[in-house]
Amino acid sequence: MNFYERELRALKRANRFRERHIYADASIDFASNDYLGLAHRKELLHSACTLLQQYEIHAPKASMLVNGYHPIHQNFERALCLANGFEAGIVLGSGFNANIALIEALARRGDTLFIDEQFHASGMLAVRAIDATVIPFRHNSAEHLESLLRASGSKRNIIVVEGVYSMKGDLLHRDIIDLATRYEALLIVDEAHSSGVIGAHLLGVFDHYNIAVAPNHIKMGTLGKAYGSFGGYILASDHIVTYLINRAKPVIYATAPSLFDTLLAHQALEYIQEHHAALQEQMVRRRTIVEALLEIKMPALIAAIPVGSNTKVLAIQQALLREGIVVGAMRPPTVERAIVRMIARLGESEEMLQFTCKFINNFQVK
């Protein structure tokens, strides 16, 4: 009994059908969000394993509000707060859960939530579960957002944006941060693709713009991208974190995050803090290569290469796979029109990045 056979056939006809693949370890990875290549660094793995063995337990066993909150969680939260300049933090099971927690808990009846129209799917899912008024605004448009804020009569306004947008790879406009201050709005910044990648200390968009953290600023980050682990976190004022502990369902009802993954991310944070200058230099060189060969502005490490055709983007991906290179082939509804999503990650050589850029460019010309 194939209940969804018709829908699956339609996806295949439109070249929008998705499958999971296991790629060879020897593949050249320009697809994943392991921006700094830390998922390959065995010294971080071994350090986390050694530290975990010093504790009586190796798993959290319960939610944070039962007895799942562990010194490993607390130590990492404190390290994140110290590095980023926030008062308080919470680690969660994933960045997806963190966005659900923030939006579902903070946006109440009588509030208005303004969300960038290209915000991550986790946020778009969360807004369906709230009683607040939800107003999308044009992507990265401070002008449109200000016109909406000016007209708002809500008791609380909440702005939801990304530091670096996951599909286009563009950087949050500073004017939007300034608007949140001017209109006394809460500002939620999803730093999944900016933390560890931009800023003088690789701490994300607040670091990049040299903006002092304010009580209305909320930062969400993930551990499964630049930090080479798995999980997520929220940083905010002590007041907001206390509220989330009491109202956010993914904090209250989910098992606390993995102790090993939290330790691994803590090792990554320390590695980034120690090596940020060298990592920054490597990223600058990769941005220069991509911008020169593909003529694409790349403020972070995401190169969104427009293709348009679902058929063609899959053909490019398959052609590169035959060369042992993995890139993303993004199609609707994830993006409006098909793109090759290439990550100029530090885990691969600059020579292979040059080869991949030239290959894509030549394929596009054909």
Beta strands, then each sheet from edge to edge (+ up, - down):
strand 1: 28-29
strand 2: 88-92
strand 3: 112-116
strand 4: 133-137
strand 5: 157-162
strand 6: 186-190
strand 7: 217-222
strand 8: 232-236
strand 9: 302-308
strand 10: 325-326
strand 11: 328-330
strand 12: 338-343
sheet 1: 1+ 10+
sheet 2: 2+ 8- 7+ 6+ 5+ 3+ 4+
sheet 3: 9+ 12- 11+
end
